[in-house]
Amino acid sequence: MKNTKTINIIGLVGFPSVKNGDDLAELINRTAQKQGVPIEDGDILVVAQKIVSKAEGRVFQLKNVDPSKKAKEIAKTTLKHPSFVELVLQASQRIVKVSSDTFIVEDNNGIICINAGIDKSNIKGDDSYALLPRNIDDSARQIRQKIMEATGKNVAVIISDTYSRPFRKGQVEYAIGIAGINPFRDYRGKEDLYSYVLKVKNIAIVDEIAAAAELVIGQGSEGIPVAIVKNLNSAELTEKCATKDLFISKQEDLFKGTL
């Protein structure tokens, strides 16, 4: 076991129910201390998007949403509630595809996703839905800054959410907001085992971390919205980072024009 490489992913159990106005950094720090998991230098905190949206008051009831004419027209095609469509439109900067099967948009954070990432899982009330944070990287930066101030430790924060993938069944967790971490592990220009120089391998390590953390966070009634990743030495903690670095340009998009 001497040369074994290991990382630790610890889910914060007993996390309190989050409501509008809560200080997530304080809740994370307090829950970690209560669980006997001290936050240390180099830790990566993976935070489920839903509690960030709750804390920022991004939960809306459809009965309080007045649908526009455009929303009503789109609702006829998507077969969704007009008020739900209105929420999607308000959270989006561009419509990518509208059909009876799917409603794909580019949301105000620049993420291409179904229904602008709006859903109701783990949201109380049949009429209530959670929108993504207005600026997800800002949300991650605020959580990180407060945790570092409280602990004196240099950490990174990833806000994660669940997304479908082209040509693959099932969903995985992606990083939709980051702070304090290089989103990539770049192998380009390095040699493999047989001295071949790698040319294209640039790993989206923040997505890999988000997906790995989901193994302890879960999707249902687990009640574990935060995981702490420890001993991941391959991740670079840095101030120079942004989720938009993960977005592919129109010139690089191999699937443009197919939707």
C-alpha positions as CSV (number, residue, x, y, z in Angstrom):
1,M,0.0,0.0,0.0
2,K,3.0,2.3,0.2
3,N,2.7,3.7,-3.3
4,T,-1.1,3.6,-3.5
5,K,-2.7,6.9,-4.6
6,T,-5.9,7.7,-2.7
7,I,-8.3,10.6,-2.3
8,N,-11.0,11.0,0.3
9,I,-14.5,12.2,-0.5
10,I,-16.5,12.9,2.7
11,G,-20.2,13.8,2.6
12,L,-21.4,16.2,5.3
13,V,-24.1,14.3,7.1
14,G,-26.8,16.0,9.2
15,F,-26.7,19.2,7.0
16,P,-29.6,21.5,8.1
17,S,-32.4,22.3,5.8
18,V,-31.4,25.5,3.8
19,K,-33.7,28.5,3.5
20,N,-33.6,31.9,1.9
21,G,-30.9,34.1,3.4
22,D,-28.8,31.3,5.1
23,D,-25.1,31.7,5.2
24,L,-23.9,28.5,3.4
25,A,-20.3,29.0,4.3
26,E,-21.2,29.1,8.0
27,L,-23.4,26.1,7.7
28,I,-20.7,24.1,5.9
29,N,-18.0,25.0,8.4
30,R,-20.3,24.2,11.4
31,T,-21.5,20.9,9.9
32,A,-17.9,19.9,9.1
33,Q,-16.7,20.7,12.6
34,K,-19.7,18.8,14.2
35,Q,-18.8,15.7,12.0
36,G,-15.2,15.9,13.0
37,V,-14.0,16.7,9.5
38,P,-11.7,19.8,9.8
39,I,-11.4,21.9,6.7
40,E,-7.8,21.9,5.6
41,D,-5.5,23.5,3.1
42,G,-6.1,22.1,-0.4
43,D,-9.6,20.8,0.3
44,I,-12.2,21.0,-2.5
45,L,-15.8,21.7,-1.4
46,V,-18.4,20.4,-3.8
47,V,-21.8,22.1,-3.1
48,A,-25.0,21.0,-4.7
49,Q,-26.6,23.8,-6.7
50,K,-30.0,23.3,-5.0
51,I,-28.9,24.6,-1.6
52,V,-27.2,27.6,-3.2
53,S,-30.4,28.4,-5.1
54,K,-32.4,28.1,-1.8
55,A,-30.1,30.3,0.1
56,E,-30.2,33.0,-2.6
57,G,-34.0,33.0,-2.8
58,R,-34.2,31.4,-6.2
59,V,-37.3,29.3,-5.5
60,F,-40.5,30.4,-7.2
61,Q,-44.1,29.3,-7.2
62,L,-45.8,29.0,-10.6
63,K,-48.9,30.6,-9.3
64,N,-46.9,33.8,-8.8
65,V,-45.5,33.9,-12.3
66,D,-47.5,35.7,-15.1
67,P,-46.7,34.0,-18.4
68,S,-46.0,36.2,-21.4
69,K,-47.5,35.7,-24.8
70,K,-44.3,34.1,-26.0
71,A,-44.4,31.7,-23.1
72,K,-47.9,30.7,-23.9
73,E,-47.0,30.0,-27.5
74,I,-44.0,27.9,-26.6
75,A,-46.1,26.0,-24.0
76,K,-48.3,24.7,-26.7
77,T,-45.3,23.0,-28.3
78,T,-43.5,21.9,-25.2
79,L,-46.7,20.8,-23.4
80,K,-45.3,22.5,-20.3
81,H,-47.1,24.9,-18.0
82,P,-47.0,28.4,-19.4
83,S,-45.7,29.8,-16.1
84,F,-42.9,27.3,-16.1
85,V,-42.0,28.3,-19.6
86,E,-41.9,31.9,-18.5
87,L,-39.4,31.1,-15.8
88,V,-37.2,29.3,-18.4
89,L,-37.4,32.4,-20.7
90,Q,-36.5,34.8,-17.9
91,A,-33.5,32.6,-17.0
92,S,-32.3,32.3,-20.6
93,Q,-30.5,34.4,-23.2
94,R,-31.1,32.2,-26.2
95,I,-33.5,29.4,-27.2
96,V,-31.7,26.4,-28.8
97,K,-34.5,24.0,-29.5
98,V,-38.2,23.8,-28.8
99,S,-40.1,20.6,-29.3
100,S,-42.7,18.3,-27.5
101,D,-39.7,16.3,-26.2
102,T,-37.4,19.0,-25.0
103,F,-36.8,22.7,-24.3
104,I,-33.1,23.5,-24.6
105,V,-31.8,27.0,-24.0
106,E,-28.6,28.9,-23.3
107,D,-29.2,30.2,-19.8
108,N,-28.0,33.5,-18.4
109,N,-24.9,31.9,-17.1
110,G,-24.0,30.7,-20.6
111,I,-24.9,27.0,-19.9
112,I,-26.6,25.0,-22.7
113,C,-29.2,22.9,-20.8
114,I,-32.7,21.7,-20.7
115,N,-35.3,24.0,-19.1
116,A,-32.5,26.5,-18.1
117,G,-31.6,24.0,-15.3
118,I,-34.9,24.7,-13.5
119,D,-36.4,21.7,-11.6
120,K,-38.2,20.8,-8.4
121,S,-36.3,17.9,-7.0
122,N,-35.8,18.4,-3.3
123,I,-38.0,21.5,-3.4
124,K,-41.0,21.6,-1.0
125,G,-44.4,22.3,-2.6
126,D,-45.9,20.9,-5.8
127,D,-46.0,24.4,-7.3
128,S,-42.4,25.4,-6.4
129,Y,-39.3,25.3,-8.6
130,A,-35.7,26.2,-8.2
131,L,-33.8,28.4,-10.7
132,L,-30.0,28.3,-10.9
133,P,-28.2,31.1,-9.1
134,R,-27.9,34.4,-11.1
135,N,-24.1,34.2,-11.3
136,I,-22.9,30.8,-10.2
137,D,-19.2,31.7,-10.2
138,D,-19.9,34.6,-7.9
139,S,-21.8,32.3,-5.6
140,A,-18.9,29.9,-5.5
141,R,-16.4,32.8,-4.8
142,Q,-18.5,34.1,-1.9
143,I,-18.7,30.7,-0.3
144,R,-15.0,30.2,-0.7
145,Q,-14.0,33.6,0.6
146,K,-16.2,33.2,3.7
147,I,-14.9,29.7,4.5
148,M,-11.2,30.9,4.1
149,E,-11.9,33.8,6.4
150,A,-13.4,31.5,9.0
151,T,-10.8,28.8,8.8
152,G,-7.7,30.4,7.5
153,K,-7.4,27.6,5.0
154,N,-6.9,27.8,1.2
155,V,-9.8,25.8,-0.3
156,A,-11.6,25.6,-3.6
157,V,-15.4,25.5,-4.2
158,I,-17.3,23.7,-7.0
159,I,-21.0,24.1,-7.4
160,S,-22.4,21.1,-9.1
161,D,-25.6,20.1,-10.9
162,T,-27.0,17.2,-12.8
163,Y,-27.0,17.2,-16.6
164,S,-27.7,14.9,-19.5
165,R,-25.1,14.1,-22.1
166,P,-25.3,13.9,-25.9
167,F,-25.6,10.3,-27.2
168,R,-25.5,8.8,-23.7
169,K,-28.3,7.6,-21.4
170,G,-28.4,8.7,-17.8
171,Q,-27.1,11.9,-16.2
172,V,-23.9,13.0,-14.4
173,E,-22.9,15.8,-12.2
174,Y,-21.1,18.8,-13.8
175,A,-19.3,21.7,-12.4
176,I,-21.5,24.8,-13.1
177,G,-19.7,27.2,-10.8
178,I,-16.1,27.2,-9.6
179,A,-13.8,29.3,-7.4
180,G,-10.1,28.8,-6.6
181,I,-9.5,25.8,-8.9
182,N,-8.1,25.3,-12.4
183,P,-10.9,23.6,-14.3
184,F,-8.5,21.6,-16.3
185,R,-5.7,19.1,-15.9
186,D,-3.8,19.7,-19.1
187,Y,-1.7,16.8,-20.5
188,R,-1.0,18.5,-23.8
189,G,2.7,18.5,-24.6
190,K,3.5,15.8,-22.0
191,E,4.6,12.3,-22.8
192,D,2.7,9.1,-22.2
193,L,4.2,5.7,-21.1
194,Y,5.7,5.2,-24.5
195,S,7.1,8.7,-25.0
196,Y,4.3,9.7,-27.3
197,V,3.6,13.5,-26.9
198,L,0.0,14.0,-26.1
199,K,-1.8,16.6,-28.3
200,V,-5.4,16.9,-27.3
201,K,-5.9,15.5,-23.8
202,N,-7.1,18.3,-21.6
203,I,-9.1,16.8,-18.7
204,A,-12.0,18.8,-17.3
205,I,-11.0,17.9,-13.8
206,V,-13.7,19.9,-12.1
207,D,-16.4,17.9,-13.8
208,E,-14.7,14.7,-12.7
209,I,-14.6,16.0,-9.2
210,A,-18.3,16.9,-9.3
211,A,-19.2,13.5,-10.6
212,A,-17.1,11.7,-8.0
213,A,-18.6,13.8,-5.2
214,E,-22.1,12.7,-6.3
215,L,-21.3,9.2,-5.2
216,V,-21.7,10.4,-1.6
217,I,-24.0,13.4,-2.2
218,G,-26.7,11.4,-4.1
219,Q,-29.8,12.6,-5.9
220,G,-32.7,11.6,-3.7
221,S,-33.4,11.7,0.0
222,E,-29.8,11.3,1.2
223,G,-29.8,14.9,2.6
224,I,-26.1,15.3,1.9
225,P,-25.7,18.5,-0.2
226,V,-22.0,19.1,0.4
227,A,-18.9,16.9,0.0
228,I,-15.3,17.6,1.0
229,V,-12.6,16.2,-1.3
230,K,-9.3,15.7,0.3
231,N,-5.8,14.7,-0.9
232,L,-6.5,15.4,-4.6
233,N,-3.0,16.6,-5.4
234,S,-3.6,16.6,-9.2
235,A,-6.0,19.6,-8.9
236,E,-4.4,23.0,-9.0
237,L,-5.8,25.6,-6.7
238,T,-5.6,29.0,-8.3
239,E,-7.4,32.4,-8.3
240,K,-7.4,32.5,-12.1
241,C,-10.4,30.4,-13.0
242,A,-13.9,30.7,-14.4
243,T,-16.6,28.2,-15.5
244,K,-16.8,29.9,-18.9
245,D,-13.4,28.4,-19.6
246,L,-15.2,25.1,-20.0
247,F,-17.6,26.4,-22.6
248,I,-16.9,25.3,-26.1
249,S,-16.7,28.0,-28.8
250,K,-18.9,28.0,-31.9
251,Q,-15.8,27.3,-34.0
252,E,-15.0,24.2,-31.9
253,D,-18.6,22.9,-31.6
254,L,-18.8,19.6,-33.5
255,F,-22.6,19.4,-33.0
256,K,-23.6,22.9,-34.3
257,G,-26.5,22.8,-36.6
258,T,-27.6,19.4,-35.5
259,L,-30.3,20.5,-33.1
